[in-house]
């Protein structure tokens, strides 16, 4: 079940955000994510965030800003069960065009987005981390 984030689930979402960033980005100093924890937590209630729940537990979420996917995260024990695909499908239903950034070293995410029809548009350096990331884009086929 996918629904809009409410204050009740912010703690669950921020835990997933931190844990999965640390797991997926072991090539980036963990202090980068720890330093951004409070900023992200403060932004969550103001953002367009959708959560996926199983029973009463948040198992994944997607944050979108005018078609830009600011983040898509699935709790580790629910990965490879279609949760990420459901969230990206939800976003594709809402927007004709989506874009996002993926770190070059994050092969799992890169392959996930390629599988879901995203194309690499450019490669650029992330000035905060000094790691390369790809700008990726998806456009709905309207024919």
C-alpha positions as CSV (number, residue, x, y, z in Angstrom):
1,X,0.0,0.0,0.0
2,X,1.4,3.4,-1.0
3,X,0.3,6.5,0.7
4,X,1.4,10.1,1.4
5,X,3.8,10.4,4.3
6,X,2.3,11.7,7.6
7,X,4.1,12.9,10.7
8,X,3.4,9.5,12.3
9,X,5.9,7.8,10.0
10,X,8.7,10.3,9.8
11,X,10.9,8.4,12.3
12,X,10.5,5.2,10.3
13,X,11.3,6.9,7.1
14,X,14.4,8.7,8.4
15,X,15.8,5.4,9.8
16,X,15.4,3.8,6.4
17,X,17.0,6.8,4.8
18,X,20.1,6.6,7.0
19,X,20.5,2.8,7.0
20,X,20.0,2.4,3.3
21,X,22.3,5.3,2.4
22,X,25.0,3.8,4.6
23,X,24.5,0.4,3.0
24,X,24.3,1.5,-0.6
25,X,27.1,4.1,-0.4
26,X,30.0,2.4,1.4
27,X,32.3,4.4,-0.9
28,X,31.2,7.7,0.7
29,X,32.3,8.6,4.2
30,X,29.4,7.8,6.6
31,X,29.8,11.2,8.2
32,X,28.3,12.8,5.1
33,X,25.0,11.1,5.8
34,X,25.1,11.5,9.5
35,X,25.7,15.3,9.1
36,X,22.7,15.5,6.7
37,X,20.4,13.4,9.0
38,X,18.8,16.4,10.8
39,X,18.4,18.4,7.6
40,X,16.7,15.6,5.8
41,X,14.5,14.9,8.8
42,X,13.4,18.5,8.9
43,X,12.6,18.5,5.2
44,X,10.5,15.3,5.2
45,X,7.2,16.9,6.4
46,X,7.5,19.6,3.7
47,X,8.3,17.3,0.9
48,X,6.3,15.1,-1.5
49,X,7.0,11.7,0.1
50,X,5.1,8.5,-0.4
51,X,5.5,5.5,1.8
52,X,5.0,1.8,1.2
53,X,3.7,-0.1,4.2
54,X,3.3,-3.7,5.1
55,X,0.8,-4.0,7.9
56,X,1.7,-1.0,10.0
57,X,5.4,-0.9,9.1
58,X,7.0,1.4,6.6
59,X,9.1,-0.7,4.3
60,X,10.1,1.8,1.6
61,X,9.5,5.3,0.4
62,X,10.0,7.7,-2.5
63,X,10.5,11.4,-2.4
64,X,9.6,13.5,-5.5
65,X,10.1,17.2,-6.2
66,X,8.4,18.3,-9.4
67,X,9.3,15.1,-11.2
68,X,12.8,14.9,-9.7
69,X,13.2,11.7,-7.5
70,X,15.1,13.0,-4.5
71,X,15.3,9.4,-3.1
72,X,13.9,6.0,-3.3
73,X,14.7,3.6,-0.5
74,X,13.6,0.2,0.5
75,X,14.3,-1.4,3.9
76,X,17.0,-4.0,3.5
77,X,15.0,-7.0,4.4
78,X,12.3,-6.1,1.8
79,X,14.7,-5.6,-1.1
80,X,14.1,-7.7,-4.3
81,X,10.4,-8.2,-3.5
82,X,9.0,-5.6,-5.9
83,X,8.7,-2.7,-3.4
84,X,11.1,-0.4,-5.4
85,X,9.3,-1.3,-8.6
86,X,6.0,-0.5,-7.1
87,X,7.3,2.9,-5.9
88,X,8.8,3.7,-9.3
89,X,5.6,2.6,-11.0
90,X,3.6,4.9,-8.7
91,X,5.9,7.9,-9.7
92,X,5.6,7.0,-13.4
93,X,1.8,7.1,-13.1
94,X,2.0,10.6,-11.5
95,X,4.6,12.2,-13.8
96,X,5.3,12.1,-17.6
97,X,8.9,12.8,-17.0
98,X,11.2,11.8,-14.1
99,X,14.8,12.5,-13.4
100,X,17.3,11.6,-10.6
101,X,21.0,11.3,-9.8
102,X,22.7,8.0,-9.0
103,X,26.3,7.6,-7.9
104,X,28.4,5.8,-10.5
105,X,29.5,3.3,-8.0
106,X,26.0,2.4,-6.9
107,X,25.6,-0.5,-9.4
108,X,22.4,-1.9,-7.8
109,X,20.5,1.5,-8.1
110,X,22.0,2.2,-11.6
111,X,20.8,-1.2,-12.9
112,X,17.4,-0.8,-11.2
113,X,16.7,2.5,-13.0
114,X,18.0,1.3,-16.3
115,X,15.7,-1.8,-16.0
116,X,12.8,0.7,-15.4
117,X,13.4,2.7,-18.6
118,X,15.6,5.5,-17.3
119,X,18.4,6.7,-19.6
120,X,21.8,8.2,-18.6
121,X,21.8,11.8,-19.7
122,X,25.1,13.0,-18.3
123,X,27.9,12.3,-15.8
124,X,28.9,14.9,-13.3
125,X,30.9,15.2,-10.1
126,X,29.0,15.6,-6.9
127,X,30.8,18.5,-5.2
128,X,29.7,17.4,-1.7
129,X,31.2,13.9,-2.0
130,X,33.7,14.2,-4.9
131,X,32.2,11.1,-6.5
132,X,30.8,10.9,-10.0
133,X,27.0,10.5,-10.4
134,X,24.8,10.1,-13.4
135,X,21.9,12.3,-14.2
136,X,19.2,9.9,-15.4
137,X,15.8,10.6,-17.0
138,X,12.6,8.7,-17.8
139,X,10.1,10.0,-20.3
140,X,6.7,8.4,-20.6
141,X,5.9,7.1,-24.1
142,X,2.8,9.0,-25.0
143,X,2.2,7.3,-28.4
